[in-house]
Amino acid sequence: MPRSAAADPVTITAGQWAEVANIDGGGISLVSNQFSISGAWDCGANAAGWCGAARWAPGSTVDFTTQADGHHAAGAFGTLNGAPFIGSFDSTQLVFSVAPFMLPGATPGGSSISFSIPFSMSGLLTLNDRSGATAFANNVNGSGLLAFRLQSVQFGGAPMYALDPLSTSFTFASTASATPEPATMLLFASGLVAVGAGRLRRRAAAV
């Protein structure tokens, strides 16, 4: 008989989806009171175009909500209901929701800005054993922080922001702070840029 979860959604309390925008694939780990599962994962698909050479204009509004789809090639390993598990994430579909926010204005070329933004996750987690039988299939949810870094580049003679794909990760937590308003995110990012610009001016003055 396949092992199964309760009908209520299972909450993910720890873990991470790392290198979400890495075209060569990152990795995912999910921890709850019923399982601790890890495995490789492909680049996350979203409207922002993470899996390509995405660029955004300064001051534009972006939506980094991302969907993660499992398949038989995404091997899963860990423990399930206290027993060792090896199988796949086939038929898993998770949505990582992020509130749209506005990017800061143009910054000096070559500079970078780091962000940390709350997210919520919900969807269906399916774990299949090596025979292909379903060992777990249940709705899951969770929340945490999306971390990523944008780099200021020139494209077609205009300033743009490009994503550093290796910096992008969704990290789960048992609780997450409330999603900041877009204006708050803009002030946060602008503050980081101001600090960086101040350092550049001090270095220039010292030369």
C-alpha positions in Angstrom: 0.0 0.0 0.0 1.4 3.5 -0.8 2.2 5.7 2.1 0.1 8.8 2.1 -0.3 12.1 4.0 -3.3 13.5 5.8 -5.9 15.4 3.7 -4.9 18.8 5.2 -2.0 20.7 3.6 1.4 19.8 4.9 3.5 22.8 5.9 7.1 23.1 4.8 9.0 24.4 7.7 12.6 24.3 6.4 14.5 23.8 3.2 15.5 25.7 0.1 15.1 25.9 -3.7 18.6 27.0 -4.6 19.9 28.5 -7.9 16.3 28.9 -9.1 17.4 30.8 -12.3 20.4 28.6 -13.1 19.7 27.3 -16.6 21.8 24.2 -15.8 19.6 23.4 -12.9 19.7 24.0 -9.1 18.5 21.9 -6.2 15.6 21.7 -3.9 15.1 20.5 -0.3 11.7 20.3 1.5 11.3 19.6 5.2 8.1 18.9 7.2 6.9 16.8 10.1 6.4 13.9 7.6 9.5 14.1 5.3 12.9 15.5 4.6 13.4 15.3 0.8 16.1 16.7 -1.5 16.9 16.5 -5.2 18.1 18.3 -8.3 15.7 20.7 -10.0 15.5 22.6 -13.3 15.3 26.3 -13.8 12.0 27.7 -12.5 9.6 29.0 -15.1 8.0 32.4 -14.7 6.8 35.4 -16.6 10.0 37.3 -15.7 11.9 35.0 -18.0 14.5 33.8 -15.5 15.5 30.8 -17.6 16.8 33.1 -20.4 18.9 36.3 -20.5 16.3 38.3 -18.7 16.8 42.1 -18.3 14.6 44.8 -16.8 14.6 48.6 -17.2 15.3 50.6 -14.0 12.0 51.7 -12.4 10.0 48.9 -14.0 7.6 46.7 -12.0 8.5 43.0 -11.9 6.7 39.9 -10.8 9.0 37.0 -9.7 6.2 34.5 -9.0 7.7 31.2 -10.1 6.3 27.7 -10.8 8.3 24.6 -10.1 7.3 21.4 -12.0 8.7 18.0 -11.0 9.4 15.2 -13.4 10.7 11.6 -13.4 14.3 12.8 -14.1 14.3 14.9 -10.9 15.5 12.3 -8.5 14.4 12.6 -4.9 16.0 11.1 -1.8 15.7 11.5 2.0 13.2 10.2 4.5 9.4 9.8 4.3 7.4 9.0 7.5 10.7 8.0 9.2 11.8 5.6 6.5 14.5 6.0 3.8 13.1 7.2 0.5 14.6 7.2 -3.0 12.4 8.1 -6.0 11.3 11.1 -8.0 9.2 14.3 -7.9 7.1 13.3 -10.9 3.8 15.3 -11.2 4.8 17.8 -8.5 3.6 21.3 -9.1 4.5 24.1 -6.7 3.9 27.9 -7.1 6.2 30.3 -5.3 4.2 33.6 -5.1 6.0 36.9 -4.8 4.3 40.3 -4.6 5.1 42.5 -7.7 7.5 45.3 -6.8 9.3 48.3 -8.5 13.0 48.2 -9.3 15.1 51.2 -8.2 16.3 53.8 -10.7 19.5 53.4 -12.7 22.7 52.7 -10.8 26.4 52.9 -11.9 27.4 50.3 -14.4 28.9 47.2 -12.8 27.2 47.8 -9.4 24.9 45.2 -7.9 21.9 45.3 -5.5 20.8 42.4 -3.2 17.2 41.8 -2.4 15.4 39.7 0.2 11.7 39.5 -0.3 9.0 37.4 1.4 7.2 34.6 -0.6 4.5 32.1 0.0 4.3 28.6 -1.6 1.4 26.3 -2.3 0.8 23.3 -4.6 0.9 19.6 -4.9 3.9 17.5 -3.8 4.1 14.1 -5.3 6.8 11.5 -4.4 7.1 8.3 -6.4 9.3 5.4 -5.4 11.7 3.7 -7.8 9.0 1.4 -9.0 6.9 4.4 -10.0 4.3 3.9 -7.3 3.0 7.0 -5.5 4.4 7.1 -2.0 3.1 10.5 -1.1 0.7 12.9 -2.8 -0.7 15.9 -0.9 -1.1 19.6 -1.0 1.7 21.5 0.7 2.3 25.1 1.7 5.0 27.2 3.2 6.7 30.6 3.3 10.1 32.2 3.6 12.4 34.6 1.8 13.4 35.0 -1.8 17.0 36.2 -2.1 18.6 37.4 -5.4 21.0 39.9 -6.8 20.6 42.3 -9.7 23.6 43.6 -11.6 23.6 47.0 -13.4 24.5 46.5 -17.1 24.4 48.4 -20.4 22.2 46.9 -23.1 21.7 48.6 -26.4 23.2 51.8 -24.9 20.7 51.9 -22.1 21.0 51.0 -18.4 19.4 47.7 -17.5 19.3 45.2 -14.6 20.3 41.6 -15.2 19.8 38.8 -12.7 22.7 36.9 -11.2 21.3 33.4 -11.6 23.5 31.7 -9.0 22.3 34.2 -6.3 18.6 33.3 -6.6 17.1 31.1 -3.9 13.8 30.5 -2.1 14.5 29.7 1.6 11.7 28.3 3.7 11.2 29.3 7.4 8.6 28.3 10.0 7.4 31.9 9.9 8.0 34.8 7.5 7.6 38.5 8.0 4.8 40.4 6.2 5.4 41.2 2.5 6.7 44.8 2.3 4.9 47.3 0.1 6.6 48.1 -3.2 7.6 51.5 -1.9 9.4 49.9 1.0 11.3 47.6 -1.3 12.3 50.6 -3.4 13.6 52.4 -0.3 15.5 49.3 0.8 17.2 48.9 -2.6 17.9 52.6 -2.9 19.6 52.5 0.5 21.9 49.7 -0.6 22.8 51.6 -3.8 23.5 54.8 -1.8 25.8 52.9 0.5 27.7 51.5 -2.5 27.8 54.9 -4.2 29.2 56.5 -1.1 32.0 53.9 -0.9 32.8 54.5 -4.6 33.1 58.3 -4.0 35.3 57.8 -1.0 37.6 55.5 -3.0 37.8 58.0 -5.8 38.6 60.8 -3.4 41.4 58.8 -1.9 43.2 58.2 -5.2 
